Amino acid sequence: MKQDWKGYFWLALTILIWGAYMPVGRIVADAIDPFWITGIRYAFSGCLLALIVAFLEGPQALRPGRGDFWTLLLLGALGSAGFGLFSYLGVRLTRPEHGAAISVLTPINVAIFRAFQARALPPRGVVLATLTVVAGAVLVVTRGNIAALASGGSMIGNLLVLIASLCWTFYTIKAQSMVGYSALRLTTLTCSLGAPVGLALAAILTAAGYAHLPHASDFAKVWPQLIYVFVAVSAVSIITWNIAVRALGAQTATLVSTFTPVIPFAWAWWNGRSFTPAELLGVALIIGAILAHNLNEQRKARALAPRGELSLARGD
C-alpha cells in the first residue's frame, strides 16, 4: 500500500507537469520561432538526459545498439522533431486546452493502427471509443458551433496538434519493438538524435525565409517557461513517469494519465476564461472514451495474464 501511494504521488506530479505543457508551450511558441525552439529544446534535453543516463546506467548506455542507429534516428525525428514541432505550431493557432484534449489520443490511435496492421477491422469497443472521442473533439473545438469547423485558424491549429499526436503514436508503436533499452535510455538516444534533425530543418527554413533565428532577448523574455519545458517536461517528467510505472504498472499509470487534459482547462478557468456547456461535455466525452478504452485493455490483460500474455494488452 505504501508503494502504491508513492507511485500515485509520482504519477500525479507527472500529470501536473504534462498538463501544464500546452499552456506554457503556447507562451514559448509565441516568443520564439517554433522550428528553432524545437531543435534547441531537444538538444538541451538530450544533453541533460545523457548526463543522467551516464550516471545511472554507465557511459556505454549512450551508444546505440548494433544496427539500431537508423531506427533511433527515425524515432528521434518522429518523437522529438515531429511531435515537438507540430505541437508548437499547432498551439500557436488554437487554445492550449483544446490542443491538450486532442493530444491524448495516442492509446486509441495505437489500437486502430494495430488493427489495420493485422488487416482486420478495429474491435467494436475501439470504434465506439473513437467515434465518441471525435464527437467530443468537435464539441471542444467548435464550442458547440459546428459551423466553426469550416472557418478560423484554430481549426488548422487543431489539425497540427493532431499530426503531433500521430507522430507520437508511431513513435510509441516503434519504440515498443526496441529490445534492451530502458525507457530513460531510449528517450535520451532519441532526443539526442532528433535534435540535429530539428536544428537542420530550422536552419534550412531560415535560409529560405520561412523561419527566424531567435535572439538572446527572445529567450530572456520567457526564461522561466523555458526552464519548465526544457527541464520539467523533457527530463523530470520522464523520470517521475518511470518511477510511477515501476510502482503501479504501465496500465494503471496510463489509465490515470487519461485525466491530463483537466489541467489546462483548470489553468484557463483560473485565468478567468469561461467555458460553454458544449466544451465541458466534449472534454468529458474524450476523457470518458479514453478511460473506458484503457479499462477495457486492463480487463483483457487480466484475462490473458494466466497465459503469460499480459504484455499484449499494453496500450501505452
Backbone bond lengths (Angstrom), bond angles and torsions (degrees), N, CA, C in turn:
res aa  C-N    CA-C-N  psi(-1)  N-CA   C-N-CA  omega(-1)  CA-C   N-CA-C  phi
1 M - - - 1.461 - - 1.531 110.77 -
2 K 1.339 116.34 -41.73 1.457 119.90 178.47 1.513 110.78 -62.17
3 Q 1.344 116.49 -39.64 1.461 121.06 178.08 1.521 110.53 -63.07
4 D 1.349 117.03 -38.49 1.463 121.10 178.93 1.521 110.91 -63.25
5 W 1.337 117.02 -44.62 1.459 119.47 -178.98 1.519 110.94 -64.14
6 K 1.323 116.66 -38.49 1.461 119.56 176.03 1.527 110.20 -62.85
7 G 1.323 115.47 -42.43 1.457 119.96 179.38 1.521 111.75 -61.63
8 Y 1.338 116.91 -43.51 1.466 120.82 179.67 1.524 111.26 -67.11
9 F 1.323 117.14 -32.76 1.463 119.56 176.79 1.521 110.58 -63.19
10 W 1.337 116.70 -49.22 1.463 119.97 -179.51 1.527 111.19 -67.33
11 L 1.318 116.57 -32.84 1.467 119.87 177.03 1.526 110.53 -68.07
12 A 1.329 117.21 -42.56 1.468 120.64 178.11 1.527 110.57 -61.64
13 L 1.325 116.70 -40.22 1.464 120.20 178.47 1.525 110.14 -63.95
14 T 1.326 116.83 -41.10 1.465 120.93 178.33 1.527 111.12 -61.85
15 I 1.329 116.47 -44.72 1.462 121.10 -178.77 1.525 110.80 -64.10
16 L 1.330 116.87 -39.64 1.466 120.59 177.50 1.530 110.67 -62.21
17 I 1.328 116.28 -42.19 1.473 120.19 179.36 1.524 110.17 -65.06
18 W 1.329 116.50 -48.68 1.466 120.04 -179.16 1.524 111.32 -64.82
19 G 1.337 116.04 -39.22 1.456 119.64 -176.15 1.516 113.24 -64.17
20 A 1.324 116.81 -32.12 1.466 120.61 -179.56 1.523 112.31 -86.11
21 Y 1.335 117.03 -2.93 1.473 120.17 -174.88 1.526 112.19 -61.70
22 M 1.346 117.90 -46.32 1.461 120.23 -177.26 1.529 112.19 -65.02
23 P 1.347 119.88 -48.87 1.470 118.61 178.03 1.526 113.17 -60.35
24 V 1.329 116.59 -42.79 1.462 119.56 179.72 1.531 110.18 -70.64
25 G 1.339 115.89 -40.00 1.461 120.05 178.31 1.514 112.28 -60.67
26 R 1.334 117.09 -33.30 1.456 120.76 177.60 1.530 110.92 -62.19
27 I 1.314 116.28 -42.16 1.467 120.81 179.02 1.527 110.38 -63.23
28 V 1.337 116.38 -44.01 1.463 121.10 -179.57 1.525 110.65 -65.82
29 A 1.347 117.01 -45.01 1.459 121.18 -177.75 1.524 112.35 -66.18
30 D 1.326 117.55 -28.27 1.465 120.55 177.36 1.529 111.53 -74.95
31 A 1.335 116.71 -26.19 1.464 120.66 -175.59 1.529 113.08 -93.21
32 I 1.343 116.60 -30.50 1.463 121.05 -173.99 1.527 109.13 -129.88
33 D 1.322 116.13 141.19 1.459 121.18 -179.73 1.531 110.45 -52.12
34 P 1.352 118.13 127.08 1.470 120.93 -176.00 1.524 114.16 -59.10
35 F 1.332 117.45 -33.81 1.465 119.75 -179.46 1.523 110.69 -66.38
36 W 1.332 116.30 -43.31 1.454 119.10 -179.14 1.528 111.83 -73.92
37 I 1.320 117.21 -39.74 1.465 117.93 -177.77 1.515 111.04 -66.10
38 T 1.347 117.14 -30.11 1.470 119.73 177.22 1.518 110.77 -63.45
39 G 1.341 116.28 -52.25 1.463 119.48 -178.78 1.518 112.65 -64.01
40 I 1.338 116.60 -42.89 1.467 120.78 -178.60 1.525 110.71 -65.79
41 R 1.340 115.66 -41.63 1.469 119.30 -179.04 1.523 111.06 -59.17
42 Y 1.331 116.79 -49.01 1.462 118.72 -174.72 1.523 112.02 -76.15
43 A 1.332 117.77 -25.03 1.464 119.41 173.16 1.526 110.00 -65.83
44 F 1.330 115.82 -45.93 1.461 120.27 178.03 1.523 110.88 -63.17
45 S 1.339 116.07 -47.12 1.471 120.25 -178.34 1.517 111.17 -63.59
46 G 1.343 116.38 -39.30 1.457 119.68 179.17 1.523 111.73 -61.19
47 C 1.337 115.91 -42.28 1.470 119.52 178.91 1.529 111.11 -65.95
48 L 1.331 116.56 -44.06 1.462 120.48 -179.85 1.528 110.98 -63.26
49 L 1.330 116.43 -45.75 1.462 119.95 179.72 1.530 111.45 -66.80
50 A 1.337 116.55 -33.02 1.469 119.49 178.56 1.527 110.88 -61.82
51 L 1.330 116.99 -39.72 1.468 120.36 177.02 1.527 110.84 -63.11
52 I 1.334 116.02 -40.74 1.474 120.20 -179.53 1.523 110.45 -67.07
53 V 1.334 117.03 -45.04 1.471 121.13 -179.49 1.521 110.41 -64.83
54 A 1.324 117.82 -42.68 1.464 120.88 179.20 1.524 110.68 -60.23
55 F 1.326 117.10 -36.91 1.465 121.05 179.44 1.531 111.13 -72.74
56 L 1.343 117.25 -42.43 1.462 120.87 -174.85 1.526 113.58 -83.67
57 E 1.333 117.23 -37.53 1.465 120.26 -172.70 1.526 113.64 -117.78
58 G 1.333 116.60 -5.70 1.460 119.90 179.48 1.518 111.38 96.58
59 P 1.349 117.54 152.09 1.468 121.10 -178.02 1.526 113.61 -58.65
60 Q 1.347 117.30 -29.06 1.462 119.84 -179.00 1.522 112.67 -63.73
61 A 1.333 116.99 -20.81 1.460 120.14 179.94 1.526 112.17 -70.03
62 L 1.324 116.85 -13.97 1.457 120.37 -179.78 1.525 112.08 -83.66
63 R 1.315 116.85 -3.50 1.466 120.02 176.96 1.531 109.21 -95.71
64 P 1.317 118.00 129.77 1.474 119.71 176.83 1.524 110.85 -62.59
65 G 1.332 115.64 149.85 1.448 119.93 175.11 1.513 111.26 -64.21
66 R 1.319 116.17 160.00 1.457 120.70 -178.15 1.533 110.77 -59.34
67 G 1.303 116.00 126.41 1.463 120.95 178.22 1.516 115.05 80.38
68 D 1.345 117.34 3.96 1.467 120.30 -175.51 1.528 113.64 -100.39
69 F 1.332 117.53 -3.31 1.462 119.40 -172.56 1.518 112.33 -58.90
70 W 1.329 117.59 -49.20 1.461 120.02 -174.83 1.523 111.93 -69.40
71 T 1.324 115.79 -33.57 1.473 118.77 176.14 1.521 110.42 -66.39
72 L 1.325 116.61 -42.62 1.466 120.56 178.35 1.527 111.09 -65.81
73 L 1.331 116.48 -35.21 1.465 119.82 176.93 1.527 110.49 -64.98
74 L 1.338 116.50 -41.61 1.459 120.66 176.91 1.526 110.68 -62.64
75 L 1.330 116.15 -43.94 1.457 119.91 178.11 1.531 111.00 -62.57
76 G 1.314 116.75 -38.83 1.450 120.28 177.60 1.517 111.65 -64.38
77 A 1.333 116.28 -40.65 1.471 120.17 179.37 1.521 110.72 -65.28
78 L 1.343 117.04 -38.18 1.464 120.65 -178.85 1.526 111.53 -78.21
79 G 1.323 116.39 -52.17 1.457 120.42 -172.17 1.506 114.12 -79.29
80 S 1.317 117.66 -30.24 1.461 120.47 -178.68 1.522 110.37 -99.64
81 A 1.331 116.30 -69.07 1.458 119.71 -177.11 1.525 111.64 -63.39
82 G 1.348 117.60 -48.22 1.465 120.97 -176.44 1.515 113.03 -67.56
83 F 1.325 116.53 -58.18 1.470 120.68 -178.35 1.522 111.53 -60.29
84 G 1.336 116.71 -48.51 1.455 119.97 -177.70 1.512 112.46 -62.93
85 L 1.341 116.57 -45.92 1.463 120.20 -176.49 1.523 111.94 -64.11
86 F 1.330 117.13 -50.04 1.461 119.57 -177.30 1.534 111.45 -68.16
87 S 1.328 117.19 -28.96 1.465 119.85 174.72 1.522 110.60 -63.70
88 Y 1.336 116.25 -47.64 1.461 120.13 -179.33 1.524 111.73 -66.21
89 L 1.339 116.50 -42.90 1.460 119.48 179.30 1.528 110.83 -63.52
90 G 1.326 116.16 -40.63 1.456 120.38 -177.52 1.512 113.50 -70.29
91 V 1.331 116.12 -43.13 1.465 119.55 -174.10 1.525 111.46 -69.43
92 R 1.339 117.22 -19.13 1.469 119.99 175.58 1.529 111.29 -69.96
93 L 1.344 117.12 -22.90 1.458 121.10 -174.20 1.523 113.65 -109.46
94 T 1.312 116.94 -3.12 1.467 119.15 -179.05 1.521 109.24 -136.24
95 R 1.313 116.32 174.45 1.470 120.36 177.05 1.528 109.03 -76.03
96 P 1.336 118.44 138.31 1.467 120.40 -179.33 1.523 113.48 -55.71
97 E 1.358 116.72 -39.19 1.463 118.33 -178.71 1.531 111.40 -68.74
98 H 1.344 117.04 -31.69 1.465 119.54 175.63 1.528 109.89 -67.95
99 G 1.331 115.87 -43.25 1.462 119.68 178.15 1.517 111.76 -60.78
100 A 1.334 116.85 -39.67 1.463 120.76 179.61 1.520 111.17 -64.25
101 A 1.333 117.03 -38.54 1.463 120.55 179.80 1.527 111.22 -64.74
102 I 1.332 116.36 -34.55 1.467 120.43 -179.38 1.530 111.27 -78.32
103 S 1.315 116.77 -33.40 1.465 120.86 -171.84 1.526 114.28 -73.80
104 V 1.336 118.78 -6.35 1.467 120.39 -177.91 1.529 112.43 -95.10
105 L 1.325 116.97 17.47 1.464 119.97 -174.25 1.522 113.58 -82.54
106 T 1.318 118.70 -0.78 1.461 121.37 -172.24 1.533 114.29 -52.74
107 P 1.352 121.03 -46.28 1.471 118.89 -179.14 1.533 113.31 -57.74
108 I 1.333 116.67 -41.10 1.467 119.67 179.69 1.522 110.06 -72.85
109 N 1.332 117.85 -39.56 1.468 120.31 176.52 1.517 111.20 -58.05
110 V 1.336 116.13 -42.74 1.463 120.63 179.75 1.522 110.72 -62.92
111 A 1.338 117.26 -44.16 1.470 121.15 -179.30 1.527 111.32 -62.42
112 I 1.335 116.88 -41.17 1.463 120.62 178.97 1.529 110.17 -66.35
113 F 1.331 116.84 -43.98 1.460 120.52 -179.67 1.528 110.90 -61.64
114 R 1.317 116.95 -42.06 1.465 120.17 179.92 1.525 111.31 -63.53
115 A 1.327 116.34 -37.48 1.465 119.85 178.88 1.521 110.85 -64.78
116 F 1.327 116.94 -45.61 1.466 119.72 178.71 1.517 111.44 -67.80
117 Q 1.330 116.56 -33.35 1.458 120.91 177.06 1.528 110.72 -63.13
118 A 1.339 115.89 -34.69 1.460 121.07 177.78 1.530 111.80 -85.71
119 R 1.345 117.18 4.73 1.465 123.38 -179.69 1.527 111.11 56.18
120 A 1.314 113.63 44.76 1.467 120.38 178.40 1.519 108.54 -136.70
121 L 1.315 114.87 158.77 1.452 119.20 175.37 1.529 109.29 -69.88
122 P 1.326 117.34 145.47 1.464 118.96 176.54 1.529 110.10 -59.66
123 P 1.330 118.20 149.74 1.469 120.96 176.83 1.529 110.68 -55.96
124 R 1.322 115.33 153.48 1.459 120.39 -177.17 1.520 111.85 -56.86
125 G 1.337 116.73 -39.28 1.452 120.10 179.89 1.521 111.99 -63.84
126 V 1.348 117.02 -37.01 1.460 120.97 178.87 1.524 110.22 -68.07
127 V 1.343 116.57 -41.28 1.467 120.34 178.41 1.526 110.36 -61.74
128 L 1.333 115.99 -44.84 1.465 120.07 -179.89 1.528 110.65 -63.63
129 A 1.321 116.39 -43.75 1.470 120.15 179.23 1.526 110.77 -63.25
130 T 1.333 116.35 -40.29 1.461 120.76 -179.95 1.525 111.20 -63.46
131 L 1.330 116.73 -46.51 1.468 120.65 179.40 1.531 110.78 -62.43
132 T 1.328 115.97 -38.11 1.463 119.60 179.02 1.524 110.90 -66.71
133 V 1.332 116.24 -41.99 1.462 120.37 178.62 1.530 110.90 -63.52
134 V 1.334 116.18 -42.70 1.466 119.82 178.73 1.526 110.39 -61.17
135 A 1.336 116.21 -44.82 1.466 119.85 178.52 1.526 110.78 -61.43
136 G 1.342 116.25 -42.88 1.459 119.97 178.48 1.515 112.13 -64.36
137 A 1.341 116.59 -41.56 1.461 120.31 179.86 1.525 111.33 -63.63
138 V 1.329 116.82 -39.28 1.465 120.50 178.17 1.525 110.35 -62.49
139 L 1.328 116.97 -43.15 1.465 120.33 178.73 1.529 111.92 -64.56
140 V 1.333 116.08 -40.27 1.462 120.17 -179.80 1.531 110.72 -66.60
141 V 1.327 115.31 -48.01 1.460 120.37 -174.83 1.526 112.13 -67.51
142 T 1.337 116.08 -40.52 1.472 119.41 -175.89 1.516 112.98 -91.80
143 R 1.328 118.00 -10.22 1.473 123.52 -176.41 1.535 110.13 58.08
144 G 1.333 115.22 30.32 1.463 120.30 177.79 1.510 114.20 94.57
145 N 1.335 117.21 -9.38 1.464 121.22 178.96 1.523 108.35 -100.35
146 I 1.334 117.52 92.47 1.459 122.03 -173.29 1.521 111.76 -60.25
147 A 1.317 117.83 -29.71 1.466 121.12 -180.00 1.526 111.62 -61.49
148 A 1.325 117.33 -21.07 1.466 120.75 -179.16 1.522 112.35 -67.60
149 L 1.344 117.66 -13.80 1.462 120.26 178.17 1.521 111.88 -62.75
150 A 1.337 116.09 -27.46 1.462 120.52 -174.87 1.521 113.03 -91.71
151 S 1.323 118.73 1.65 1.450 119.56 -175.94 1.521 110.64 -148.32
152 G 1.312 113.72 161.89 1.466 119.28 173.27 1.511 113.42 92.56
153 G 1.350 115.88 144.96 1.450 120.79 179.63 1.511 113.41 -69.69
154 S 1.341 117.52 -18.85 1.455 119.27 -178.11 1.519 111.56 -63.41
155 M 1.332 117.17 -30.71 1.450 119.83 178.99 1.527 110.88 -65.39
156 I 1.332 116.45 -40.74 1.461 120.56 176.66 1.524 109.55 -63.49
157 G 1.317 116.39 -41.90 1.459 120.09 178.43 1.518 112.04 -60.84
158 N 1.335 116.76 -41.96 1.463 120.59 178.87 1.525 111.43 -64.90
159 L 1.334 116.35 -37.77 1.466 119.89 177.84 1.527 110.94 -65.30
160 L 1.334 116.34 -38.25 1.464 119.74 177.89 1.523 111.07 -65.64
161 V 1.336 117.23 -39.50 1.464 120.60 176.36 1.534 110.04 -64.83
162 L 1.334 116.94 -36.81 1.459 120.47 176.89 1.523 110.59 -63.83
163 I 1.338 117.24 -40.68 1.468 120.29 176.54 1.527 110.00 -62.05
164 A 1.337 116.66 -39.71 1.468 120.19 176.33 1.523 110.50 -59.79
165 S 1.344 116.02 -42.16 1.458 120.42 178.42 1.525 111.34 -62.65
166 L 1.332 117.09 -38.23 1.466 120.95 178.95 1.531 110.54 -68.23
167 C 1.340 116.72 -38.66 1.471 119.64 175.48 1.525 110.27 -58.86
168 W 1.344 116.06 -42.75 1.462 119.71 179.97 1.525 111.23 -69.53
169 T 1.325 117.06 -31.48 1.465 120.91 176.91 1.520 110.48 -61.80
170 F 1.336 116.40 -49.60 1.467 119.79 -179.34 1.529 110.91 -67.12
171 Y 1.321 116.61 -33.83 1.464 120.07 174.59 1.526 109.83 -60.89
172 T 1.335 116.25 -46.40 1.470 121.62 -178.72 1.517 111.33 -60.69
173 I 1.335 115.92 -45.68 1.457 120.38 -177.87 1.528 111.19 -64.19
174 K 1.322 115.86 -47.08 1.467 119.55 -177.49 1.518 111.24 -70.24
175 A 1.336 117.00 -35.55 1.465 120.48 -178.73 1.522 111.67 -63.36
176 Q 1.340 116.64 -30.89 1.465 119.78 -179.07 1.531 112.14 -66.92
177 S 1.344 116.92 -17.92 1.462 120.09 179.78 1.527 112.38 -88.74
178 M 1.324 117.17 -5.22 1.460 121.06 -178.58 1.531 109.28 -84.39
179 V 1.314 116.22 106.96 1.463 122.16 -176.23 1.529 109.37 -93.90
180 G 1.327 115.42 140.45 1.458 119.90 175.46 1.518 114.76 90.84
181 Y 1.331 116.75 10.34 1.456 121.07 178.93 1.521 109.32 -118.14
182 S 1.330 116.33 131.83 1.454 118.78 169.98 1.526 107.80 -72.40
183 A 1.333 116.45 160.35 1.467 119.56 179.90 1.525 110.70 -60.49
184 L 1.320 117.17 -39.10 1.465 121.17 -179.34 1.526 110.77 -66.59
185 R 1.326 116.84 -43.69 1.465 119.98 -179.86 1.527 111.02 -65.88
186 L 1.336 116.66 -42.29 1.462 120.53 -179.54 1.532 110.12 -62.96
187 T 1.329 116.50 -43.24 1.460 120.17 178.86 1.521 110.98 -62.61
188 T 1.326 117.01 -41.22 1.462 121.53 -179.70 1.516 111.41 -62.06
189 L 1.334 116.16 -47.85 1.463 120.20 -177.63 1.523 111.60 -66.53
190 T 1.329 117.37 -40.17 1.460 119.32 -179.67 1.530 111.50 -70.91
191 C 1.336 117.18 -36.06 1.471 120.40 174.22 1.526 110.30 -62.04
192 S 1.315 115.94 -47.12 1.456 121.03 -176.22 1.522 112.03 -64.56
193 L 1.332 116.93 -36.75 1.460 120.46 -179.84 1.526 112.17 -84.72
194 G 1.336 116.78 -26.08 1.465 119.71 179.03 1.514 112.49 -77.02
195 A 1.336 117.23 -29.25 1.466 120.90 -178.03 1.529 112.64 -58.97
196 P 1.352 119.61 -47.72 1.476 118.61 178.44 1.524 112.97 -60.61
197 V 1.334 117.01 -32.79 1.464 119.97 177.39 1.526 109.78 -63.39
198 G 1.332 116.10 -46.90 1.464 120.62 178.97 1.521 112.29 -63.86
199 L 1.337 117.57 -42.22 1.460 121.03 -179.59 1.524 111.44 -67.51
200 A 1.339 116.86 -39.34 1.465 120.22 178.10 1.518 110.79 -64.59
201 L 1.338 116.92 -42.10 1.462 120.65 177.93 1.523 110.74 -62.45
202 A 1.341 116.81 -42.24 1.462 120.74 179.31 1.530 110.90 -62.99
203 A 1.335 117.19 -40.91 1.467 120.90 -179.60 1.530 111.01 -65.65
204 I 1.329 116.20 -42.32 1.477 120.26 179.80 1.523 110.51 -64.10
205 L 1.328 116.94 -45.27 1.463 120.67 -178.68 1.529 111.76 -69.95
206 T 1.329 116.70 -30.02 1.461 119.68 175.37 1.524 110.59 -66.94
207 A 1.327 115.91 -43.43 1.462 120.18 177.60 1.525 111.47 -62.48
208 A 1.352 115.54 -31.59 1.463 119.88 179.84 1.525 112.65 -85.52
209 G 1.331 116.59 -5.23 1.457 119.91 177.89 1.511 115.26 89.24
210 Y 1.343 118.37 8.91 1.466 121.12 -178.66 1.526 113.30 -97.53
211 A 1.317 116.86 -11.98 1.467 121.40 177.85 1.523 108.11 -132.30
212 H 1.321 115.73 164.20 1.463 120.19 -175.40 1.524 109.47 -131.73
213 L 1.314 115.20 126.17 1.462 120.67 179.38 1.521 109.42 -66.83
214 P 1.331 117.93 124.13 1.479 119.76 -177.63 1.526 111.86 -72.59
215 H 1.337 115.33 156.03 1.461 121.97 176.26 1.528 109.27 -103.56
216 A 1.315 115.31 165.46 1.464 120.12 -179.34 1.521 111.23 -58.24
217 S 1.341 116.34 -34.97 1.464 119.93 -179.42 1.530 111.63 -64.59
218 D 1.333 117.09 -30.30 1.473 120.08 177.93 1.527 110.67 -64.10
219 F 1.337 116.23 -40.86 1.460 120.47 178.75 1.526 111.18 -69.68
220 A 1.337 115.75 -36.70 1.462 119.49 -177.75 1.528 111.96 -63.82
221 K 1.343 116.87 -30.74 1.464 120.67 -178.18 1.529 112.54 -67.18
222 V 1.321 116.22 -29.98 1.478 119.72 -172.84 1.529 111.36 -126.93
223 W 1.330 117.20 32.80 1.465 118.52 -175.36 1.533 113.72 -61.95
224 P 1.355 120.98 -35.56 1.470 117.78 177.10 1.535 111.88 -64.87
225 Q 1.323 116.09 -40.56 1.468 119.71 179.35 1.531 110.87 -66.41
226 L 1.334 116.55 -35.95 1.465 119.90 178.52 1.522 111.17 -64.90
227 I 1.326 116.53 -42.00 1.463 119.58 177.27 1.524 109.78 -60.37
228 Y 1.326 115.71 -41.42 1.469 119.58 -179.91 1.532 110.49 -61.90
229 V 1.339 116.69 -49.55 1.463 120.23 -176.95 1.523 111.14 -69.16
230 F 1.326 117.34 -44.59 1.462 121.26 -175.53 1.533 112.15 -69.56
231 V 1.338 115.84 -41.44 1.469 119.59 -172.80 1.534 111.69 -99.31
232 A 1.345 116.43 -56.01 1.469 119.32 -174.40 1.527 111.84 -67.21
233 V 1.337 116.87 -50.59 1.465 119.53 -176.12 1.522 111.68 -73.63
234 S 1.328 116.61 -46.76 1.465 120.38 -171.42 1.521 114.60 -83.52
235 A 1.322 118.42 -17.70 1.468 119.54 -177.38 1.530 112.02 -127.18
236 V 1.344 116.40 -57.36 1.465 119.50 -174.47 1.525 111.47 -61.46
237 S 1.335 117.63 -43.70 1.466 119.89 -176.34 1.527 112.08 -65.07
238 I 1.329 116.91 -29.12 1.466 119.85 177.73 1.526 110.04 -67.23
239 I 1.318 115.97 -41.93 1.465 120.32 180.00 1.523 110.56 -68.33
240 T 1.340 117.07 -46.32 1.470 119.42 -179.32 1.529 111.04 -65.42
241 W 1.334 117.39 -35.89 1.467 120.65 177.11 1.527 110.88 -63.39
242 N 1.326 116.80 -44.80 1.464 120.25 179.50 1.525 111.51 -63.36
243 I 1.332 117.41 -38.23 1.467 120.72 177.29 1.528 109.73 -63.73
244 A 1.350 116.29 -44.16 1.464 121.00 -179.49 1.525 111.17 -63.83
245 V 1.332 116.58 -42.61 1.470 120.17 179.89 1.518 110.66 -64.22
246 R 1.332 116.14 -39.91 1.464 119.81 179.53 1.532 111.20 -64.81
247 A 1.326 117.15 -34.34 1.464 120.92 -177.47 1.523 112.77 -83.30
248 L 1.349 117.18 -37.14 1.463 121.04 -172.04 1.525 114.05 -108.72
249 G 1.328 116.67 -20.14 1.457 120.14 -173.26 1.527 109.75 98.04
250 A 1.331 116.25 149.83 1.465 120.91 -175.63 1.520 112.02 -63.57
251 Q 1.334 117.51 -38.67 1.461 119.65 -175.19 1.530 112.24 -70.65
252 T 1.326 116.63 -41.95 1.463 118.99 177.69 1.516 110.70 -64.38
253 A 1.327 116.45 -43.00 1.464 120.32 179.47 1.530 110.52 -61.99
254 T 1.330 116.91 -43.88 1.466 120.98 179.15 1.519 110.60 -63.63
255 L 1.326 116.17 -39.52 1.461 121.31 -179.29 1.528 110.55 -60.90
256 V 1.324 116.90 -49.86 1.462 120.85 -177.43 1.535 110.97 -68.01
257 S 1.340 117.06 -33.00 1.462 120.11 -177.90 1.521 112.32 -68.29
258 T 1.342 116.93 -8.16 1.464 120.93 175.00 1.524 111.34 -56.46
259 F 1.327 117.33 -27.62 1.460 120.80 -175.06 1.533 113.02 -85.29
260 T 1.329 117.92 8.11 1.464 121.15 179.28 1.532 113.40 -53.88
261 P 1.355 120.45 -41.52 1.482 119.63 -178.46 1.522 114.36 -61.76
262 V 1.338 117.63 -16.78 1.467 119.12 178.96 1.532 110.66 -62.93
263 I 1.335 117.08 -32.52 1.459 121.32 -175.43 1.537 111.88 -62.19
264 P 1.334 120.02 -52.65 1.471 117.88 179.58 1.517 113.70 -64.84
265 F 1.338 118.44 -30.49 1.464 119.83 175.02 1.526 110.06 -66.32
266 A 1.333 116.98 -41.25 1.468 120.34 177.02 1.527 110.76 -65.00
267 W 1.325 115.99 -37.77 1.460 121.67 177.88 1.537 109.60 -60.05
268 A 1.340 115.52 -49.31 1.467 120.05 -178.91 1.534 110.84 -63.01
269 W 1.335 116.81 -40.60 1.462 120.60 178.95 1.529 110.72 -63.59
270 W 1.315 116.75 -40.64 1.462 121.17 179.44 1.526 110.97 -62.54
271 N 1.336 116.24 -31.20 1.454 121.18 -179.77 1.530 112.58 -89.03
272 G 1.342 115.87 13.60 1.452 119.90 171.49 1.502 116.78 94.54
273 R 1.314 117.87 5.75 1.452 118.81 -179.62 1.519 110.53 -82.86
274 S 1.319 116.41 138.44 1.469 121.14 176.64 1.521 108.79 -102.10
275 F 1.323 115.92 149.95 1.466 121.54 -177.43 1.518 110.30 -114.55
276 T 1.317 115.04 145.80 1.461 119.37 175.62 1.530 108.35 -79.16
277 P 1.333 118.12 156.37 1.466 120.20 175.06 1.531 112.24 -56.05
278 A 1.338 116.72 -33.96 1.463 120.20 179.76 1.519 111.30 -64.17
279 E 1.341 117.57 -41.12 1.467 120.85 177.81 1.522 111.17 -61.61
280 L 1.322 116.14 -46.75 1.464 120.43 -178.43 1.522 110.85 -64.63
281 L 1.337 116.12 -40.89 1.465 119.73 177.06 1.524 109.91 -64.20
282 G 1.324 116.40 -40.28 1.457 120.35 -178.95 1.517 112.91 -62.51
283 V 1.343 116.92 -46.83 1.459 119.09 -179.79 1.523 110.71 -67.85
284 A 1.348 117.11 -32.61 1.472 119.93 175.91 1.521 110.79 -65.33
285 L 1.337 117.44 -39.32 1.463 121.01 177.53 1.525 111.15 -64.91
286 I 1.331 116.51 -42.42 1.468 120.04 -179.75 1.525 110.78 -63.28
287 I 1.323 116.05 -50.57 1.468 119.73 -179.06 1.522 110.37 -63.84
288 G 1.338 117.03 -42.54 1.464 120.20 -179.89 1.515 112.20 -62.21
289 A 1.343 117.40 -41.49 1.461 120.75 -178.73 1.528 111.44 -66.79
290 I 1.336 116.53 -44.81 1.463 119.44 179.95 1.521 110.78 -68.60
291 L 1.335 116.57 -36.78 1.464 120.50 176.68 1.524 110.49 -62.92
292 A 1.333 116.98 -44.88 1.461 120.58 178.63 1.527 110.93 -63.37
293 H 1.330 116.25 -40.17 1.469 119.95 177.95 1.528 111.21 -61.77
294 N 1.341 116.71 -46.58 1.457 119.90 -179.83 1.529 112.30 -65.87
295 L 1.330 117.15 -37.03 1.468 120.35 175.84 1.517 110.91 -63.52
296 N 1.324 116.26 -39.76 1.465 120.06 178.10 1.529 110.89 -64.57
297 E 1.339 115.99 -38.88 1.462 119.63 177.10 1.526 110.91 -63.78
298 Q 1.329 116.62 -38.70 1.462 119.82 176.35 1.522 111.30 -63.39
299 R 1.327 115.76 -42.20 1.470 119.86 179.68 1.526 110.28 -60.87
300 K 1.315 117.47 -44.40 1.462 120.89 179.00 1.523 111.14 -65.17
301 A 1.339 116.16 -36.01 1.460 119.80 179.44 1.519 111.23 -65.13
302 R 1.334 116.07 -41.06 1.473 119.34 178.59 1.530 110.61 -64.65
303 A 1.325 117.00 -35.10 1.464 120.14 179.54 1.516 111.27 -69.52
304 L 1.348 116.66 -32.10 1.458 120.57 -177.95 1.523 112.69 -87.92
305 A 1.344 116.78 -18.72 1.464 120.72 -173.75 1.522 114.21 -53.77
306 P 1.347 120.15 -41.98 1.466 119.02 -179.42 1.513 113.59 -61.48
307 R 1.354 115.82 -21.37 1.456 118.96 179.23 1.518 112.35 -99.34
308 G 1.333 115.32 11.33 1.462 118.77 175.58 1.506 113.80 73.40
309 E 1.323 117.02 25.21 1.442 120.06 -175.83 1.527 112.44 -113.50
310 L 1.308 117.50 26.71 1.458 121.54 -175.29 1.516 111.65 -58.24
311 S 1.333 116.57 -37.15 1.455 119.16 -174.78 1.520 112.80 -65.43
312 L 1.336 117.88 -21.36 1.461 119.69 -179.18 1.514 112.62 -69.27
313 A 1.317 117.05 -21.31 1.466 120.55 -175.70 1.509 113.10 -92.32
314 R 1.315 117.14 3.62 1.458 118.55 -177.92 1.519 109.62 -73.46
315 G 1.326 115.40 126.55 1.452 118.88 179.62 1.504 112.11 -114.01
316 D 1.351 119.33 13.31 1.470 120.72 -176.99 1.517 109.91 -89.70
